[in-house]
Amino acid sequence: MATIRLEPITEENFRPVLKLKVRDDQTQFVAQNMFSVAEAYVHPDWEPRAIYADTDLVGFVLMGRDPETGHDWIIRFMIGAEHQGKGYSKPALLAVIDHLKHKSYRTEIRLSYVPGNAVAEKLYQKVGFEATGEVEDDEIVMRLVEA
């Protein structure tokens, strides 16, 4: 299996990250990477990262901390259409969780998904997220349950 790593957005990977797209049937579930990178610019505490499998760029994640609650959020998570079905989603999500767990201020990890995105819901449940019963911006909020 490939080694998954998260890398900062740089001049070298900026355009390739922006070109990553989900499948056409998934576009209603996740914002385009261009929008997410722009959001990171106006929210300096948010971390955009390229997801690599060995040397191949396969996805993108945007993480950030809610200053009001102290919760860490996986704001966006995507694997490019051409890399889906290759087994990268779960190890990439686990790498993101590991990255957040190593932050000194970490409290609780949360994420949200658009209702109807059964693939995302199943993936999130597999790695230990459960629904909180909250809805934010019309999305179902989940939190990581620690064992």
N, C-alpha and C positions, 0 to 999 in steps of 0.2 A: 504494500500500500504506500502511496505517496506521503511524504512529509508535508503537513499543513503548517503554514506560517502566516502571520499577519505582519504586513509591512506598511509604513507610513506612505501617504500619497506624496510622490516626488515629481520633479519635472519629467523624469524618465517614464513613470507609469501613469501619469495624469491622464493623457489622452486614451490609452488603452482601457483604463478604468471607466472613463466616460462612455466608451464604445460598448462595454458589457451590457447586455440586455437580457431580460427574462423572455420566456416563450410568449408568443402573442396572447395565449389564453391566460396569462398570469399578469398582464400589464395593469389590471385594475387592483392588484394586491400590493404593489410596491412602487414607490416613487422612483423616477429615473435617477441614476447616480449623479448626474449633473446637478440636480436639485439638492441632493444630499451633501455634496461637496460644498455647494454654495451655503447651505445651512451651517455647515461646520465653520465657515468663515465668519458668520455673524454670531456664532455661539462658540467662543474660543475653548470652552471646557469640553466640547464634543470632539471625539477622535474618529476621523475617517481612516479606514485601513483597507488596503488591498489584501485579498485572500489568495495565497499561492499554494499550489500543490506541486511540490518540488520547485521547478523553475517556471511553471505555467501559471499565469494569472487566471483564476477560475471564479472569483467572486469579489464582493465588496461588503463591508460592514461599517455602520456608523454607531458609535457608542457614546453615551454621555451620562452625566450625573444631574439629577434633579436637585437643585440647591435648597428647595423648600422641604423635601422629604428625606433627602440623603440617599434615595434609591438610585442605583446604577441602572441604566436602560440600554437595551439593545434596540436602537431606534430603527435601524434598517439592517436587513440581512438578505443577501441575494447570492445565488450561484448562477452564472451566465448560462444561457440556454444550451450552448454547445458543450457545456461541462456537466449538465444535469444527467442523472442516471448513472454516474460513475462512482458513486459512493463518497462524494466530497461533503455533502451537506452536514451530516452528523459530526464528523471529525472537525469540520470548520467551526460549527457552533460550539463544540467542546473547547476548541482553541480560544474562542472569544470569551467563553465563561472563565477559562483558566486565566486569561489576560486580566479580566475584571477582578477575579479573586485575589490577584497579587497586588492590587492597589491598596495602599495603607488605609484609605478611608472607606473601603467597601462596606456596605451594609447589606442591602438586598438587591438582587438582580431581577429586573422586570423587563417585559416586552409586551407588545400587543400585535394583534393580527386582524385583518379584515374578515368579518364573518363570511363563511363560504369557502375560505381558503383551507380546505381539509388537509392538504399536504403539509402546510406549515403547522397547523394545529397538531397533527400526528407527530411530526418531527419534534416539536417543542415538548410534547408529553413524553416522548421517548427519552429525552435527556433530563427529565425531572421537573418541568414546569407544570403548574396547575393554575386553573382559572381562579381569579380573585373575586369574581362576581362584579367587578368594576368594568365600566365601559368608558373609554376616553377617545374623543374625536371619532365616535362611531366604531371604535375597534375594541375587541375583547382583550382585557389586560390579564396577563399571566405573571406569576412569580416563580422563581426557582425555589423548590423545596429541598432543603439540605437534609441528607440522610444522617 
